[in-house]
Structures are given as structure tokens and as C-alpha cells.
Amino acid sequence: MKPHEPESPLEELLGQISKWKVEASSDHNDGWTKQHYQRMLDEVKDKLNRALPEIEKGEELDNYD
């Protein structure tokens, strides 16, 4: 059996976000559990939205093409 290759940090992050999306919308979870996962998704979205302008600004400064 082939050993499991470690995922890249990006793949791990995207996989975790996908799991949270499933849990936030799963009818198998109660409202509190759904809310917990939705809050984590909302926090990731908020922090990314805040960081994007800084990231884009930095890319403009470091663009040597």
C-alpha cells in the first residue's frame, strides 16, 4: 500500500473549508453546530476580505514583469 503523501498547506486549508461548508449546511447537525461552522466560515471570509487590499497593494509594488 502506498503511503499517504502530505497535502500542501493550501490543499489542507481548502479541504478544511470544504468540510466546514458541509457541516454548516448538513441537516444531520443541530442549529448550534451549523452556527458554529458558519461562524468559522464567516471569520475566514472576513479576514480574507480585510487582507486582500493589502495583498493586492503589495503585488503592485513587487511586480517586476
N, C-alpha and C positions, 0 to 999 in steps of 0.2 A: 504494500500500500504506500502510495506517495505521500510524504509528509505535507501538511498544510503550509503553504507559503504565507508569510505575514503580509497583510494588506498594507497599502500605503496609508499614511495618515489621512489623506483626502478621502480615500475609499472607505476607511473606518468612519470618518465623520459623516459622509453621505449615507452610509449604511445605518448609522445610529439615527440620523434624522428621518430616514425612511421608516424605521421601527417606531419612532415616536409618532409619525403621521398615522400609522396603522393603529397604534394604541389609542390615539386621540379620537379616532372615528369608529373604533370597534364597539359593536353592540354587546359584546361579551363583558365590557367594562362598565362599572357604575359611573355616575356623573362625576364623582370626586376624582376617580382615576383618569377619566377623559380630560378633566380640567387640569390635572397635574401635567399631563403630556402636552396639552395645548399651551400651557404657560411656558413650558420649556421651549416649544417651537416659537412662540411669540418673542421670547427673550433672545433667541438666536437671531430671529429676523430683525429685531430692534437693534441689536449690537452690530449686525452686518450693515444695516442701513446707515447707522452712525459712522461706521468705519469707511464705507465706500467713498465718500468725498475725499477723505484723506488719502486713501489708496490711489484714487484717480489723480489727485494732485501730485502725488509722488511719482506716478508713472510718467506724467508730463515732464517733470524735472529730470528724470533719468532716461528719457527716450533718446537714444543715440543713433537711431536709424537714419 
